[in-house]
Amino acid sequence: MVSLTIDGKNISVAAGTTILEAAAELGIKIPTLCWLQKVSPTGACRICAVEVSGVDRPMTACNTPVKEGIAVTTQSEKLTVIRKKIMELMLVNHPLDCPVCDAGGECDLQDSCYGLEVAKQEYSAVLERRPIRYDWKLLESDPNRCILCEKCVKVDHEIVGCDAIAVVNKGEATIIDTVDGKPLNCEFCGNCIAVCPTGTLISKPFKFKGRPWTFEVTRSVCSFCSTGCQIEYHAKDGRIERVTSDDGTFNEGNLCINGRFGYAAFNSAARLAAPLVAGKKVSWDEALTAAASGIKAVPPQAFAAIASPRLTNEENFLFAKLVKEAIGSPHIDSEARYGFAPALAILKKQLGIDGASATIDRIDTADAILVIGADLNAESTGIEYRVIKAATKNDAKLVLANMRAVKLKKFANTHLQYQPGGEVALLNGLAKTLLAAGCAAPELAASLAAANVAELAAAAGVTEAALQEAAALLAGSSRPAIIFGADIIRSAHAADAVSAVANIAILLGATGKEAGGVFPIDEKNNTLGMLEMGATPGENGRDLHGIIAGIESGEIKGLYVAAANPLASFPDNRRIRKAFEKLQLLIVQDMAASEISQLAHIVLPASSPAEKSGTFTTPDGRVQTLLQAVPPAADAREDLSIFAGLYHLLTGSSAAVTAAGVMAEIEAANPLYASADSRPASASAPLIVAVTAKAAAAAGMSLLVGPALFHSGTTTINSDNNLTVAPEGFIEIAPADAARLGISDGAPVTVTSAAAAMSGRAKISGRLQPGLLFAPYHYPALNAAALLTGNANCVAVSVSKA
């Protein structure tokens, strides 16, 4: 510990602590402008100047470490003059355009001027106007307003990790600009806008929408990925016009493109404005009466429902209650059947955990991290930020195992680029290598005794040396974290792959009290909550596959789909469409018009996440509250209100239904929701399950279908903001394959599987290994999911020029 005095007060702090941090512990506030707690200090603005006894010149408190015995003065007449002069000099080249600047009213530079009482300007200079960057999608950059604090650059490099912007030029010509003048690496997360202390970087969609005090601000939770970021909706005249997040939130103010800009989907022209029966607009009374009559006309065992991770806990609970109790059908399921639900069952059996074994902030302090079968950049960007933080700020060893060279590769100590279908062989090979490195698990050692590491490595498509390097990085870690996503959960042999991940977790001790944790990733925001609300098959109930088969056979005649679009995002959805066309009754409840609403007999317009209250549950078990920021658009209603209306009609009940009331029922039904405390750890002993490595995918081309960064599900296909960045789907292909097939970048290609074919533009990418294609599933026009069958997200295909 280091002892010092600040403004006459004694304090002892850890070595490496800055003067600014030490002063904060004493409750002493030193003015800052360029300092940002979540990134490394720059010392660019000099506003935090302090006096240190024995030192002739003032020192910047933000980046000066404490020393034993020093005496620091933070307030004096001399410092007041220095800070004022610094501010005046900073304003020499700053345009006085506050009346038209979008930052007016929330500008740190304005606040600093007021705080330091800088009301006059003694200096002047000939201003050289620099061109404003209007060509950047979603962002606008005016370098004339820039004070070169570098906060945007720090956030871009240290938190987001995409290196899109940098300090360029020298001397008076210095500006913040995109690398090489082109925003090639930009993820359009807007985190640079959020930290900009002036109006240099602004949001194009929000430009000139109004001053900050003219908006009603509501704290809520992001409704897109499973990170569960805490946000603020800024609303005016019944519309969401901006989304922000404060640095004091669980996510430290960091958002992705969907969290910050995806709100445009809530204002989309595609929003359903009124109930429809047989394609005609009707009143709500007529629509609900028609729905209730249609449901009663179908025998309960012939009725089924599809729930959604986009709905709140309260809505999913009431939906399940409506189906199982009011209708009397046990047939309810969701898209979680394609991977996340079976994966959770395996983790429960082997590790005794419900979802993740710890909250995601434990990733920050992990000393070794295995990320396998997950493109966190697209599946859960906020968790990717935490992995980057652990790797770059806390020196965690990062092992990346992925078929593709995803973004995390540049932060990884090693990358195991396994071949399609090689997941189980890779995990067994890693387990065998960890055992050799000293990790103990006698049952696993016995089950793998006959396995040969070299053969497993070859089956996985990696080298034995690569497995040994990965094992050396992971073995001996005291706080290991394991993160796995869709490429494991939805692999061809998913059950074995998830069991193999659980075996690795047991080997490393990843579920221990002080460990980093085990984190299964799902792309959607409330998948765990939906499952825990009972939106799963009841006794003798059909799962999703059984429901579709039942419709095909004529045993299921009525279907209620809430907040989901199986015809765009579910595997083999052309088969699903044919099945749905046979239904006697199809009720669709959703926020926006889609392929399935066009097929429905009854359409019920529902609210957006900004138009309702309730709770979401993240995969790590955090139950968070969202509050209604605006009323439902047009004649739409909250999903909870729609379910309640039908429940009343079907049961004759007249009891009022509220989110709080439903949560009381949830707490009574599920002990995990009865306490605000963290989820109890399992008392059961971990269970090793022996799995046999399967053969990798057959030679030829394989198509991987999954999420891409710039969209979330099919919701953001209705967001003008997201479409500005990523307007259409694509088919990603390796350079060697493109050359072999004579395909140029942007050329039309056709990809065909046993289930379907799709055509789209080729995107030649070095991220892919030869023989592997990738296509995002978000775009109904491309409809990549139609080529898949079963639960798997990878399928054998052929490729040709379109």
SVG drawing of the C-alpha trace seen along z (x, -y; Angstrom):
<svg xmlns="http://www.w3.org/2000/svg" viewBox="-68 -39 79 87">
<polyline fill="none" stroke="black" stroke-width="0.4" points="0.0,0.0 1.1,-3.6 0.4,-6.4 -0.1,-10.0 -2.0,-13.2 -4.6,-14.9 -5.8,-18.3 -4.6,-17.5 -6.4,-14.1 -4.4,-11.0 -5.1,-7.9 -3.4,-4.6 -4.1,-3.0 -2.8,-0.2 0.4,-0.8 -0.5,-1.9 -3.6,-3.9 -3.7,-7.3 -4.1,-10.6 -7.5,-11.0 -8.6,-7.6 -7.2,-8.2 -8.9,-11.6 -12.2,-9.9 -11.9,-7.5 -11.7,-10.5 -14.7,-12.1 -12.6,-14.8 -13.7,-15.7 -11.1,-16.8 -12.5,-18.3 -11.9,-16.2 -12.9,-16.3 -10.9,-13.6 -10.9,-11.1 -13.2,-8.0 -13.2,-5.4 -13.7,-2.4 -10.7,-3.1 -7.0,-3.9 -6.2,-7.6 -4.9,-9.9 -4.0,-13.1 -5.0,-15.1 -7.1,-17.9 -5.0,-18.8 -8.1,-20.0 -7.3,-17.6 -4.0,-19.4 -3.0,-19.2 -0.1,-20.4 2.3,-17.9 4.7,-19.1 8.3,-19.1 7.3,-19.1 7.8,-22.4 5.0,-22.0 1.4,-20.9 0.7,-17.2 -2.3,-15.5 -4.2,-13.6 -5.8,-11.2 -2.6,-9.4 -0.1,-10.2 0.3,-7.2 0.6,-7.9 4.0,-7.8 4.8,-7.2 4.6,-10.3 3.6,-12.9 1.2,-15.7 -1.3,-16.7 -3.3,-19.9 -6.4,-19.8 -7.8,-23.3 -5.8,-26.6 -5.9,-30.0 -3.0,-28.9 -4.9,-25.8 -8.0,-27.7 -6.1,-30.1 -4.4,-27.2 -7.6,-25.3 -9.3,-28.4 -6.5,-29.2 -6.5,-25.5 -10.2,-25.8 -9.8,-29.1 -7.0,-27.7 -9.2,-24.7 -12.0,-27.0 -9.7,-28.9 -10.4,-26.5 -13.9,-25.4 -16.8,-26.9 -19.5,-28.8 -22.3,-26.8 -24.0,-25.6 -27.5,-26.7 -27.3,-24.2 -25.1,-21.6 -26.9,-18.3 -24.8,-18.1 -26.3,-21.3 -27.7,-20.6 -25.6,-17.5 -22.2,-18.7 -19.3,-18.0 -17.4,-21.0 -20.3,-23.3 -20.5,-21.8 -16.8,-22.3 -17.0,-25.9 -19.7,-26.6 -18.0,-24.6 -14.7,-26.5 -16.5,-29.8 -14.9,-30.4 -17.1,-33.2 -14.7,-35.1 -12.1,-34.5 -8.7,-36.3 -7.2,-34.4 -8.0,-34.2 -6.8,-32.3 -7.6,-32.1 -10.0,-29.2 -9.5,-26.6 -12.7,-24.8 -12.3,-21.1 -14.8,-19.1 -17.6,-17.4 -17.9,-13.6 -21.4,-13.0 -20.6,-9.7 -20.5,-7.6 -23.6,-5.5 -25.5,-6.3 -22.8,-8.6 -21.7,-12.1 -18.3,-13.6 -17.5,-17.3 -13.8,-17.6 -14.1,-21.3 -15.8,-20.6 -13.2,-18.0 -11.0,-18.8 -8.9,-15.6 -9.8,-14.1 -9.4,-10.6 -12.2,-9.1 -13.8,-7.8 -10.6,-6.2 -10.0,-4.6 -13.5,-3.1 -13.2,-1.9 -9.9,-0.2 -10.1,1.0 -13.8,1.9 -15.3,2.6 -12.0,3.8 -12.8,3.0 -10.1,0.3 -12.3,-1.8 -11.1,-5.2 -7.7,-6.7 -5.8,-9.9 -4.5,-10.9 -2.2,-13.7 0.0,-15.9 0.1,-19.3 -2.8,-21.6 -4.0,-19.2 -4.6,-16.4 -8.1,-15.0 -10.0,-11.9 -10.9,-10.0 -11.6,-6.5 -8.6,-4.4 -7.4,-5.0 -10.4,-7.4 -12.9,-4.5 -15.0,-3.0 -14.2,0.5 -14.0,2.0 -16.8,-0.1 -19.5,1.9 -21.8,-1.1 -22.3,-0.5 -22.4,-4.3 -20.3,-3.9 -18.0,-6.6 -21.0,-9.0 -21.9,-8.2 -18.5,-9.2 -17.9,-12.2 -17.8,-15.3 -18.8,-17.6 -20.9,-17.5 -18.1,-16.1 -19.7,-12.6 -23.5,-12.6 -26.2,-10.1 -27.6,-10.7 -31.0,-9.3 -31.3,-11.6 -29.9,-14.7 -32.1,-17.7 -34.8,-15.6 -34.7,-17.9 -32.9,-19.0 -32.3,-16.3 -34.7,-18.0 -37.6,-17.8 -37.6,-14.0 -39.2,-11.7 -36.5,-9.3 -37.4,-5.8 -34.9,-3.2 -35.4,0.2 -33.7,3.3 -32.5,4.0 -34.8,6.5 -32.4,7.8 -29.5,10.1 -29.1,12.1 -26.5,9.8 -29.4,7.9 -27.9,4.4 -29.6,1.7 -30.7,-1.2 -32.7,-4.4 -35.5,-5.1 -35.8,-8.8 -39.4,-9.3 -41.3,-12.2 -44.8,-12.3 -45.3,-8.6 -42.1,-7.6 -38.8,-6.3 -36.2,-8.7 -33.0,-7.5 -31.5,-4.8 -28.7,-5.5 -27.0,-3.7 -25.3,-5.2 -21.7,-4.2 -23.1,-3.3 -25.1,-0.4 -24.2,3.3 -23.0,3.0 -21.0,-0.1 -22.9,-2.1 -21.7,0.1 -24.2,1.1 -24.1,2.7 -25.8,1.5 -29.0,3.3 -29.1,1.9 -28.4,-1.6 -30.1,-1.8 -32.5,1.1 -35.3,-1.0 -36.2,-2.1 -38.0,1.2 -40.5,-0.1 -41.4,-3.0 -41.5,-1.0 -44.2,-1.4 -44.4,2.4 -46.0,2.2 -49.4,3.9 -51.9,1.2 -55.2,3.0 -56.6,6.5 -57.4,8.5 -59.9,11.4 -59.7,13.0 -57.7,10.1 -60.1,7.4 -59.7,4.8 -62.0,5.4 -62.3,4.1 -60.5,5.8 -63.8,7.2 -64.5,8.8 -61.0,10.1 -60.8,11.6 -64.3,13.1 -63.4,14.6 -60.1,16.0 -62.0,17.5 -64.7,19.0 -62.0,20.5 -60.1,22.0 -63.3,23.6 -64.0,25.1 -60.8,27.1 -60.4,30.0 -57.8,29.1 -55.5,32.0 -55.6,30.7 -54.5,27.2 -50.8,26.0 -48.9,22.9 -45.4,21.4 -44.0,19.0 -41.2,16.5 -38.1,15.4 -39.1,11.8 -42.0,11.9 -41.5,10.9 -41.6,13.5 -45.1,12.4 -46.3,12.7 -44.8,16.1 -46.2,17.3 -49.7,16.1 -49.4,17.5 -48.5,20.9 -51.3,20.7 -53.8,19.7 -52.7,22.7 -52.4,25.3 -55.3,24.3 -57.8,22.2 -57.5,24.1 -56.5,27.4 -53.6,28.3 -50.2,29.5 -48.7,28.7 -46.6,25.5 -43.0,25.0 -40.6,22.5 -37.5,22.1 -35.4,23.0 -36.1,26.6 -33.6,26.2 -30.7,26.1 -30.9,24.0 -33.5,26.1 -31.8,29.4 -28.4,27.9 -29.8,26.6 -31.2,30.1 -27.7,31.5 -26.0,28.8 -28.6,29.4 -27.8,33.2 -24.0,32.9 -23.3,29.6 -26.5,29.0 -26.9,25.5 -29.9,23.6 -28.4,21.5 -25.0,20.0 -23.1,20.9 -22.3,17.3 -23.2,13.8 -21.4,12.5 -19.3,9.9 -17.2,12.8 -15.9,13.1 -14.1,9.8 -11.8,11.3 -11.3,14.7 -7.7,15.7 -8.3,18.2 -11.3,18.3 -12.4,20.9 -14.8,19.6 -16.0,22.5 -18.6,22.6 -19.7,19.0 -19.4,15.8 -20.0,13.5 -19.8,10.5 -23.1,11.6 -24.7,13.8 -24.1,11.6 -21.9,8.5 -21.9,7.4 -20.3,10.6 -17.7,10.2 -16.9,6.8 -16.2,8.6 -14.0,11.2 -12.0,8.4 -11.7,6.7 -10.5,9.8 -7.9,10.5 -6.6,7.0 -6.9,5.4 -6.5,8.4 -4.2,10.6 -6.6,13.6 -5.4,16.4 -8.0,16.7 -8.5,19.9 -10.8,19.5 -12.3,22.6 -14.4,21.8 -14.9,22.9 -14.5,19.3 -11.9,16.7 -14.3,14.6 -13.4,11.2 -12.1,12.6 -9.3,14.2 -7.2,11.1 -7.4,11.2 -6.9,14.9 -3.6,16.6 -4.5,19.5 -7.3,20.3 -8.5,23.9 -10.2,23.6 -11.9,27.0 -13.7,28.3 -17.5,28.7 -18.7,31.6 -15.4,31.8 -16.7,30.3 -16.8,33.5 -13.5,34.7 -11.9,31.4 -13.4,31.3 -12.4,34.9 -8.9,34.2 -8.7,31.1 -10.0,33.1 -7.4,35.8 -4.6,33.2 -5.8,31.5 -5.7,34.8 -2.1,35.2 -1.4,31.6 -2.4,32.6 -6.2,31.9 -7.8,34.7 -11.1,36.5 -10.6,40.3 -14.0,41.2 -13.2,39.1 -9.6,40.5 -11.0,44.0 -13.6,43.2 -10.8,41.6 -8.1,44.2 -8.3,45.7 -8.6,42.4 -5.6,41.1 -4.9,37.4 -3.4,37.3 -6.4,39.1 -8.8,36.8 -6.9,33.7 -7.0,35.0 -10.8,35.7 -11.3,32.2 -9.1,30.6 -6.5,29.2 -3.0,30.2 -2.0,32.1 0.4,29.2 -2.5,26.8 -4.4,28.8 -1.4,29.0 -0.9,25.2 -4.6,24.7 -4.4,27.1 -1.3,25.4 -3.1,22.1 -6.1,23.5 -4.6,26.0 -3.8,24.6 -6.1,21.6 -7.8,20.6 -10.7,18.6 -11.5,20.4 -14.5,19.4 -16.1,21.5 -18.4,19.8 -20.2,21.7 -22.8,20.8 -24.8,21.9 -22.1,23.9 -22.1,26.2 -25.7,26.0 -26.9,26.5 -24.2,28.7 -25.0,32.0 -24.2,33.9 -25.3,31.3 -26.0,33.5 -22.5,35.1 -20.9,31.7 -22.6,30.0 -21.8,33.0 -18.2,32.7 -18.2,29.0 -19.5,29.9 -16.7,32.5 -14.2,29.8 -15.9,27.6 -15.5,30.3 -11.8,30.9 -11.1,27.2 -13.3,26.6 -15.1,23.9 -18.2,24.0 -16.5,23.5 -17.4,20.6 -14.4,18.6 -14.2,19.7 -15.0,17.7 -18.1,19.8 -19.8,21.8 -21.9,19.6 -24.2,21.1 -25.1,18.4 -28.4,17.8 -28.9,15.0 -32.4,13.9 -33.0,11.8 -35.4,13.9 -34.9,17.6 -34.1,18.7 -37.0,16.8 -39.4,18.2 -38.4,21.7 -38.7,21.1 -42.1,19.6 -43.4,23.0 -43.6,22.3 -42.6,25.9 -44.5,29.0 -46.8,30.2 -47.4,33.8 -47.7,35.9 -47.3,32.6 -45.7,32.3 -42.4,30.4 -41.8,28.1 -40.9,30.9 -44.0,32.9 -46.2,29.9 -45.1,29.4 -45.4,33.2 -48.9,33.1 -50.0,30.3 -48.7,32.3 -50.6,35.4 -53.8,33.4 -53.7,34.2 -53.0,30.5 -55.6,28.2 -55.2,25.0 -52.0,23.0 -51.3,19.8 -48.0,18.2 -46.9,15.3 -43.9,12.9 -42.2,15.4 -41.8,15.9 -41.2,19.6 -41.5,19.0 -38.3,16.8 -36.1,18.0 -36.9,21.6 -35.0,24.5 -36.7,26.2 -39.3,23.4 -40.6,24.2 -41.9,27.4 -43.3,25.4 -45.1,23.1 -46.7,26.0 -47.8,27.4 -49.3,24.1 -51.3,23.7 -53.3,26.8 -54.3,25.3 -58.0,24.8 -57.0,21.9 -53.8,19.9 -53.7,17.0 -50.6,14.8 -49.8,12.1 -46.9,9.9 -45.5,6.4 -45.0,6.2 -46.4,7.7 -44.5,10.7 -44.7,13.8 -46.6,15.6 -49.1,12.8 -50.0,12.9 -50.9,16.5 -52.9,16.1 -56.6,16.3 -56.6,13.9 -53.9,11.3 -53.5,9.5 -51.2,6.4 -48.9,6.5 -46.7,4.0 -42.9,3.4 -40.6,3.9 -40.7,0.1 -44.5,0.2 -44.8,2.6 -43.7,3.4 -42.4,6.7 -39.2,8.6 -36.6,10.5 -34.2,13.2 -30.7,13.3 -28.9,16.7 -26.9,15.9 -30.1,15.6 -30.5,11.8 -34.1,10.9 -34.4,7.3 -37.4,4.9 -38.4,3.1 -40.8,0.1 -43.2,-1.2 -41.8,-4.2 -44.5,-4.9 -48.1,-3.6 -48.6,-0.9 -48.5,-2.2 -51.8,-2.8 -54.4,-0.2 -51.8,2.4 -52.1,3.8 -49.6,5.1 -49.2,8.9 -50.2,9.4 -53.4,7.6 -54.2,9.7 -53.5,13.0 -55.6,11.8 -58.5,10.9 -58.5,14.3 -58.1,16.0 -61.2,14.1 -63.3,15.1 -62.3,18.8 -62.7,19.2 -65.3,16.6 -62.9,15.1 -63.1,11.3 -60.1,10.9 -57.8,8.0 -54.5,9.1 -51.3,7.0 -47.6,7.7 -47.2,7.4 -50.0,9.9 -48.6,12.4 -45.1,12.0 -46.7,13.0 -47.9,16.2 -44.5,16.8 -42.8,16.5 -45.2,19.0 -44.7,21.4 -40.9,21.1 -38.7,20.8 -35.9,19.3 -38.0,16.1 -39.1,15.9 -35.9,14.3 -33.8,11.4 -30.7,13.3 -28.4,15.0 -29.5,18.4 -28.4,21.2 -25.5,23.3 -26.1,27.0 -25.3,29.4 -25.0,32.3 -21.7,33.7 -20.6,33.0 -21.3,35.9 -18.9,36.9 -20.6,38.3 -18.5,40.3 -19.0,39.2 -17.5,40.7 -16.1,38.5 -18.1,38.5 -16.8,38.3 -16.5,34.8 -18.8,33.6 -18.3,35.4 -16.0,33.8 -17.7,31.1 -19.3,27.8 -21.1,27.1 -23.3,24.1 -23.3,22.6 -26.4,20.5 -26.4,18.1 -26.7,14.5 -24.7,11.5 -23.6,8.5 -25.8,5.9 -29.2,7.5 -31.0,9.3 -33.4,12.1 -35.9,10.8 -37.0,7.8 -34.3,5.4 -35.2,6.2 -37.8,3.5 -35.3,1.1 -34.3,-1.6 -31.1,-2.2 -29.9,1.4 -30.9,1.6 -28.8,-1.4 -25.8,0.6 -26.8,4.1 -29.6,3.9 -29.5,7.4 -28.3,10.9 -25.2,12.4 -23.5,15.8 -20.0,15.7 -17.4,17.9 -13.7,18.6 -11.3,17.1 -10.0,20.5 -13.6,21.8 -14.5,18.6 -11.5,18.9 -12.2,22.6 -15.8,21.9 -15.0,18.7 -17.1,16.6 -16.3,12.9 -17.2,10.8 -20.8,9.6 -21.7,12.0 -25.0,13.9 -24.7,17.5 -27.1,20.3 -26.7,22.6 -28.7,25.9 -29.3,28.4 -31.5,31.4 -34.3,29.2 -34.2,26.0 -32.2,23.6 -31.4,19.9 -29.8,17.3 -27.8,14.3 -24.7,12.2 -21.3,13.7 -19.1,12.1 -15.6,13.4 -14.1,13.5 -10.9,14.7 -12.8,15.6 -13.8,18.9 -11.9,22.1 -12.2,23.8 -15.3,25.9 -17.4,23.7 -20.0,21.1 -21.9,18.8 -25.2,17.0 -27.1,14.9 -30.6,16.1 -32.2,12.7 -33.3,11.9 -36.6,13.4 -35.7,12.6 -32.6,14.8 -34.2,17.3 -31.0,19.2 -32.7,21.1 -34.9,22.9 -31.8,25.0 -31.4,26.4 -33.1,29.6 -33.6,30.8 -31.8,28.8 -28.4,28.4 -27.2,25.0 -24.8,26.6 -25.8,28.6 -24.2,30.1 -24.7,28.0 -23.7,27.5 -22.8,24.1 -23.2,22.7 -23.3,19.4 -26.8,18.0"/>
</svg>
